[in-house]
Amino acid sequence: MSLETAARFNTGRRRRTQLALSSIGLALLITACGDSSSESDGAAEAPITSTTVTEVPDLAAPATSAAPTTAIPVPTTATPTTTAAPTTTTKAPPLAIEDDVVTIDWSALGAEPFYSPASGGGDPFFHIHTAPETDGFFLSLEMYTTGYGQEWTGETGTFDISCDDASSSTGICPYFDVDGPGPDPVKGSDFMTTGSLTIIQLDGDGYEIVVHELTFSDGTTFDEFTIRG
């Protein structure tokens, strides 16, 4: 090959190489631009998604309401009150006897004396007596009005106590039993009792009698007393 031919051949070879390099460079440039455009388009076309805000749970322990305070009942033990023992007063008996003298506290009787006004019959009489089952003694006045004894017929006033004679006595007959239903004998059953009394009231509504003197045949006497009911 001649030098001229070789020079032409090398020159053409260089041109082809430059052309090839130019083509390669252009291709790379186009490719680079395409990729950049794609990336730009992709970035522009990427859908905008709404961001869902997820609440982050509060990891702090939830506030709890304070548990109600339950007061533990403490049993109250009351100190027992010591009640003073009631004072027992021994009630004095209604009847007292000292040296054969009888005293009667009529306010201390256990029961109201029995009273029966005179009514009907051949010899009506007033009858007053204590209750031996509660009082512990028996004192009785039988006061005849028309049959036995002529000196008193039921009127008020002051009269002797006499029961020894059906005609001359007043027919006011007392009886006394010191122990009531006990074994002691009844005084006055010998009809030898003496004394006096004043009748203030003696009728169907009630009685009030003041006994001034009352003496039985054995010497038992009574202090003056008043009975009413």
C-alpha positions in Angstrom: 0.0 0.0 0.0 1.2 3.3 -0.8 1.8 6.0 1.7 -0.9 8.1 0.3 -3.3 5.2 0.3 -2.4 4.4 3.9 -2.8 8.0 4.9 -6.2 8.1 3.4 -7.0 4.8 5.0 -6.0 6.1 8.5 -7.8 9.4 7.9 -11.0 7.6 7.1 -10.4 5.2 10.0 -10.1 8.2 12.4 -13.2 9.8 11.0 -15.2 6.6 11.4 -13.9 6.3 14.9 -14.8 9.9 15.7 -18.2 9.3 14.1 -18.6 6.2 16.1 -17.6 7.9 19.3 -19.8 10.8 18.4 -22.7 8.4 17.9 -21.9 6.7 21.2 -21.7 10.0 23.0 -25.0 11.2 21.5 -26.6 7.9 22.4 -25.3 8.2 26.0 -26.6 11.8 26.2 -30.0 10.8 24.9 -30.2 8.0 27.3 -29.1 10.2 30.2 -31.7 12.8 29.2 -34.4 10.1 28.9 -33.6 8.7 32.3 -33.6 12.1 33.8 -36.9 12.9 32.1 -38.4 9.6 33.3 -37.3 10.3 36.8 -38.7 13.8 36.6 -41.9 12.5 35.1 -42.2 9.7 37.6 -41.6 12.2 40.4 -44.3 14.4 39.0 -46.8 11.7 38.4 -46.4 9.9 41.7 -49.7 10.1 43.4 -49.8 12.2 46.5 -51.1 10.1 49.2 -52.6 11.6 52.3 -50.6 10.9 55.4 -52.6 9.0 57.9 -51.6 10.2 61.3 -51.7 7.3 63.6 -52.1 8.3 67.2 -49.4 6.9 69.2 -51.1 5.4 72.2 -50.3 7.1 75.5 -48.1 4.6 77.1 -48.5 6.3 80.4 -50.6 4.4 82.9 -54.2 5.6 82.7 -55.2 7.8 85.6 -57.4 5.8 87.9 -59.9 7.3 90.3 -58.9 6.8 93.9 -60.6 3.8 95.4 -63.3 5.0 97.9 -62.0 4.9 101.4 -64.0 2.4 103.3 -63.9 3.2 107.0 -63.6 0.0 108.9 -66.2 0.1 111.5 -64.8 -0.1 115.0 -67.3 -1.7 117.3 -68.0 0.7 120.2 -68.0 -1.2 123.4 -70.2 0.9 125.7 -69.0 0.8 129.3 -71.9 -0.9 131.1 -73.6 1.5 133.4 -73.7 0.1 136.9 -77.2 0.8 138.1 -77.3 1.4 141.8 -79.3 -1.2 143.5 -82.6 0.2 144.5 -82.9 1.1 148.1 -85.2 -1.4 149.6 -87.2 0.2 152.4 -88.8 -2.2 154.7 -92.4 -1.0 155.1 -93.4 -1.0 158.7 -96.4 -3.2 159.4 -99.7 -1.4 160.0 -100.1 -2.9 163.4 -97.9 -2.3 166.4 -98.4 -3.6 169.9 -96.5 -2.4 172.9 -97.4 -3.1 176.5 -100.8 -4.4 175.3 -101.5 -1.1 173.6 -102.4 -1.4 169.9 -101.5 1.3 167.4 -102.8 1.0 163.8 -101.3 2.9 160.9 -104.4 2.9 158.6 -102.4 4.4 155.7 -100.2 1.3 155.7 -103.0 -1.2 155.2 -102.6 -3.6 152.4 -106.2 -3.3 151.3 -109.1 -1.1 151.7 -111.2 -2.2 154.7 -114.4 -4.1 153.9 -117.6 -2.1 154.3 -121.2 -3.3 154.2 -124.0 -0.8 155.0 -127.0 -2.1 156.9 -129.8 -3.3 154.6 -132.8 -5.6 155.0 -133.2 -8.6 157.3 -134.6 -8.8 160.8 -131.6 -7.1 162.3 -129.7 -5.1 159.7 -126.2 -4.1 160.8 -123.2 -2.1 159.5 -120.0 -4.1 159.1 -116.5 -2.8 158.8 -113.3 -5.0 159.0 -109.7 -5.2 157.8 -108.4 -7.8 155.3 -106.4 -10.4 157.4 -104.9 -12.0 154.3 -103.1 -8.8 153.4 -103.0 -6.8 156.7 -102.0 -9.7 158.9 -104.6 -8.9 161.6 -108.4 -8.8 161.8 -110.3 -5.9 163.4 -114.0 -5.8 163.0 -117.0 -3.7 164.0 -120.5 -5.1 163.8 -123.0 -2.4 164.6 -126.5 -3.7 165.0 -129.4 -1.2 164.5 -132.7 -2.7 165.6 -132.5 -6.2 166.9 -129.5 -6.7 169.2 -129.0 -3.6 171.4 -131.5 -0.9 172.0 -129.3 2.1 172.8 -128.2 2.8 169.3 -130.3 2.4 166.1 -128.0 3.7 163.4 -127.8 7.5 164.0 -124.6 9.7 164.1 -123.1 10.9 167.4 -121.0 9.6 170.3 -122.0 6.3 171.8 -120.6 3.6 174.1 -119.1 0.5 172.8 -121.2 -2.3 174.4 -122.3 -5.7 173.2 -123.0 -7.6 176.5 -126.8 -7.3 176.6 -129.4 -7.6 173.8 -131.6 -4.9 175.4 -129.4 -2.5 177.3 -126.4 -2.3 175.1 -125.8 -0.3 172.0 -125.2 -3.4 169.9 -121.8 -2.1 168.8 -119.6 -5.2 168.9 -115.9 -5.1 168.0 -113.6 -8.2 167.4 -109.9 -8.4 167.2 -107.6 -11.2 166.0 -104.0 -10.1 166.3 -102.6 -12.7 163.8 -105.5 -12.9 161.4 -105.8 -16.5 160.2 -103.2 -17.5 162.7 -103.7 -19.6 165.9 -104.3 -16.8 168.3 -107.8 -16.5 169.6 -110.2 -13.8 168.6 -110.7 -11.1 171.2 -114.1 -9.7 171.9 -116.0 -12.9 171.5 -116.9 -12.8 175.2 -118.9 -9.6 174.6 -117.1 -7.8 177.4 -115.4 -5.1 175.2 -115.8 -1.5 176.4 -115.0 2.0 175.1 -116.6 4.8 173.1 -116.7 6.1 169.6 -118.1 9.0 167.6 -120.0 8.3 164.3 -119.5 11.2 161.9 -120.9 9.3 158.8 -122.4 5.9 158.5 -124.7 5.3 155.5 -124.9 3.8 152.1 -122.2 6.2 150.8 -119.5 5.5 153.3 -118.4 5.8 156.8 -116.2 7.9 159.2 -115.8 6.8 162.8 -113.4 8.0 165.5 -112.7 5.3 168.1 -111.8 7.1 171.3 -111.4 4.1 173.6 -111.4 0.4 172.9 -110.5 -2.1 175.5 -111.0 -5.9 175.5 -111.5 -8.0 178.5 -107.9 -9.3 178.6 -106.6 -5.7 178.9 -105.7 -5.1 175.3 -106.4 -1.5 174.5 -106.2 0.6 171.3 -104.9 4.1 170.8 -107.5 6.5 169.4 -107.9 6.0 165.7 -110.2 7.1 162.8 -111.5 4.9 160.1 -113.1 6.2 157.0 -114.1 4.8 153.6 
